[in-house]
Amino acid sequence: MSRLRHYSIEITLVMVLALSVAFFGYLGYGLLPANATAESFSGEQALTQARRQVAFGTRATGTPTNTQAGDALVNELAKLGWDVLIDPFGLPNGTTARNLIAIRSHDTPNSPVGLLGAHYDSRLVADADPNPANQTLPPPGAVNNAAGVAILLELARTLDGNASGHTVCLVFFDADDNANVPGWEPLLGSSHFLQGLSERVPRCTSPRFAIIVNTVGYAGQTLYRDSNGQPGLTGALWETAAGLGADNPFRNELIDGAAGAHLLFAAVGIPAVRLSGQAYPLQHTLQDSADQLDAASLTAVGSTLESWLEAGATFAP
């Protein structure tokens, strides 16, 4: 009997200890900031996602591997709890393409819309390759633009959309990367997205801003201010990047703007900017392969976007 009483005391002490741990854990949870998320943006996770895309081979519009890569994106976004819309459209040359749109609504009805975009197709031919024998072959499309897609996918995993104050739309454009290829036109996917948007994708109507991510995530990347980007939006992103500290690739220097999907958004009155390493020398070559991808560079871009969005996504008009 005394032995039983002895064990009863021990059991009671263990239960009291467990309850105390649970209670103080609850108090600690209550002290966390409202916008705390379980995880922050991981460049290593984004690197894994980018490598997976490159492993499909060419993602050129109209190819079976483009369809397979797109299906993988849809499945991953759905697993992460986003509402996914597949938006097919025909091209002038008879090819069928499809944009992929992931949406997470803010808890507050009628919150503004924020849009992040990246093209998921790879170019049909490596026509910038220095070897003429390679110029009719499809490039791997790692930095351009598996990296941009991977950054959006990792944000889909980690972003606290409610903290942003916005309904967030992630748009993966098809048929955007064949400018100057015979029989093709540039930016067909992003052009299609903007046509009849309120009818086809009403939850993404009238975005307050659009940020296009293209050709980033390589070692030594440098991102300059694009003169075609909306100045307030550009300034807010560059200021956020500067506040994140070391290894900041965002340079506070203005360069002549390049063509891109951001210009289509700007043309219809949507503040837009493109994050792009315009000096990347391997674009549209066979050397734009997975070994060019760099986790730290992916982190620099992804963490800037995540930090700015979760701080409320404010910028000067």
N, C-alpha and C positions, 0 to 999 in steps of 0.2 A: 504493500500500500504506500509506503514512504517513497519507494522508487517511482510509482505512478504519479504521486504528487510532485516529485522532483521534475519529471518530464513535462507535467502540465505547466509548471512555472516556465520552463524553457520554451514551450510552444507559445505561451502567452507573450513572452518577450519578443519572439520572432514576429508574431502578428503585429505587435505594437510598432516594431521597427519598420515593417513593410508599410503599414499605414502612414507612418511619419514620412517615409521616402515619397510615397504617392502624394501626400499633402503638400510637401515642399516643392515637389516637381510641378504640381498644379499651380502653386504660387509663382514659381519661376516662369512657367508658360504665360501666365497673365502679365508678366513684366515685359514680354517680348513686344517689339514694335508691331503695329497693326499690319505693316506691309512686309513682314518677315516671310521668306519663303524657305522651303525645305533645303533647296540647293541653289547655288549660284552657277552662272554660265561656266561651262567647262570646255576649254579648247581641246582637251583630249577626246571628249565625247564628240565634239564637232568634227575632229579629225577622223574618227572612226566612221562617222556618217558620210563624210566626203569620200573616203576610200571605198565605202560600199557602193556609192554611185559610180565611181570610176570603174569598179569591178564589173559592172554590167557591160562595159564596152561603150561603143558610140551610143549617145542618147539623141542622135539627130532625129528631127521630126519625121514621123512616118515610118520609122524602123521598129521592128519588134522589140528591140532592147529599149527604145524610148518608152514604149508601152509598159514594159516590165519595170523600168525604173520609176515611172509614174505611179504604177500600182503599189510599189513598195512605199513611196511617199504617202499615198493615201492611207495605207494600212498603218504606217507609223503614226501619222497624225490622229487617226481615229483611236488608236491605242492610248494616245496621250489625252484623250477626252475632248478633242476639238470637233466641231461640226464641219464636215468636209463636203464640198460641192465640186463635182466634175463637170466642166463646161466645154463640150466639144464644139469645134467650128471648122468649116471648110476653108481651104486656101485657094487663091486664084489658079494655082497649078494643079488643082484636083486632089492634093494631099489633105488628109484629115488630121487636125491637131486638137489638143485639149489643154485648157488651163485648169489648174488645181487650186482651189480656194479653201482655206481653213479659217474658221471664224470662232471667236470666243466672245460672247456678249458680256458687257459689264453688268454687274448686279443691279445698277440703277437704270431704269428704262430711259431711253432717249439720250443716253450718253453719247458724246461725239465719237467718231470713228477714226482710228489710226491705222495706217496701212504700211506694211513692209512687203517688198517684192523682190523676187530674184528669178531669172530665167533658168529653167531646169533642162532645156535642150542644149546639146552640144553642137558645134558647127559641123556642117556637112563635110567640109574639106579643110585640110591644113594648108591653106593657100599662102600663109605667111612663112612657111617653113623654108629655111635657106637652101634645102636640097630640093631641086625641082622634081625629083623622083617621088618625093613625099607629098607633093602639093595636091594630089588627087585622093589622098587617103584621109580618113576621119581622125581628127585629133582626140586625145583622151579627155580633154576638157576638165582638168582637175581644178586649177585656179579659176578658170573661166568655163563653167561656173559652178562646179560641184561644191566649191568652198562657200559661195553665197547661199546656196540651198542649205548646206549643212548648218550655217549660222542661224538661219530661220528655223530649222528643225530643232536645234538646241534651245533656242528661245521658246519654242513651243513646249519644251520640257520644263523650263525653269522660270519663265516670266510670270510675275504676279500681275495679271491683267487688271485686276481691280485697283491696285495701287497706281496704275497708269491713268486712271480716270476715263479710259476709253474702251469701247468695243474694238478689239484688235482683229484685223484681217491680214492673214499671211497669204500672199498670192504668188504662185509658182507659174511663171509664164512659159508657154511652149512657143516654138517658131519665132523666137526673138533674135537669134544669133546668126542669121545668114545674110547680112548686108553685103551687097556687091557679089554675091554668088549668082551666076546666071540662072534665070528662071525663078528667082526668089526676091522678096522684098524684105526690108528690115522691120523689126519690131512688130511683127504681125500679131503675136499673142497679147502684148500690152495694148495695142490699138484695139483689138477685139474686146478686151476687158472693159475699156472705157466706153464702148458703144452700147447704149441701152442698159447701162449699169443698174439704174433704178428698177428696171423690170426684171432683169436676170438675177441680180444679186442685191436685193433691196437692203440687206443688213450691212452692206459695205458702201452704201450710197453716200456721196458728198464727204469723202474723207477730209479730215482737218489737215492732214499732212500725208505725204507719201515719201518713203525712203527706199531707194533701190540699191541693193547690194550686189556688186558685180566685180569680179576679178580682184579678190582680196585673199588673204590667208597664206601668202608666201613669205619665206624668210627675207627680211630686209625690206618689207613693203613700206612705201611712203604714200600717204594720202594727203593730197593738197586740196585746198578750197577750190571748188569748181565755180567759175564765174557764172555759170548757168544755174547754180543752185540758189534757192531762196535764201537771202542773207541771214535772216533771223534764225531759220532752222539750221543752217550751216553753222552759225556762231554758237548756238546752243549745244550742238553735238561736239564741236571742237573744244568748247569750254569744259564739257563733261569729260572728254578724253584727257585733257590736261590735268584735271583734278584726280585722275586715277593713278597718276604717278609714272613710275619707271616704264621704259620701253614703249613710249607713246609714239605711234607712227603718224599721228595727225599733225601735219605741219601747217603753221599759221601763215601760209603763203598762197596767194591767189594765182591761179593759172587759167589759161583760156579753156573755156568749157568744151567738153566733147559731146557728141550726139549720144542719146540714150533715152530710155523709157521715161526718165524724169522730165524730159522736155514735153512729152505728150501730156503728162499730168499738169505741168505748169501752163500749157496752152489752154487748158479748160479751167484755169483759176485755182488749182490745187497746189499749195506750197509743197515743193518737192526738192529733193537733193539725191545725188548718186554718190555712194561710197565706192570708190574704185581706184585701184593702183594703176594709173594710166601709163606708168613707166615700165610695167611688167613686160619683159622682152620676149617671153615665150608664148604669148597669146596666139592662138590659131596655128600652133606648130605641133609636131609629134612629141616635142619635149615638155609639153604642158601635162605632165604625168603626176601620179600620186606622190612621187618623191619630192615634188616641189612644195607640197603642203607643209605648213608649220603650225603646231598647236598654239604656241605663244602669240603668233600673229592672228590666228582665229580668235583667241581670247581677247586681244586688244580691241578688235572690232565688236565682237559680241558683247563684251562687258560694258563697252561704251553705250551700246544700244539699250541693254538691260537697265543700266544705272539711270540713263536719261528717261526712259519710259517709266520706271518705277518711282521716279521723283516727280511724276506728274506730266511729263512730256510738254513742258512749257517752252515757248519761243516767241521772239518778237515778230509781229506781223510785217 
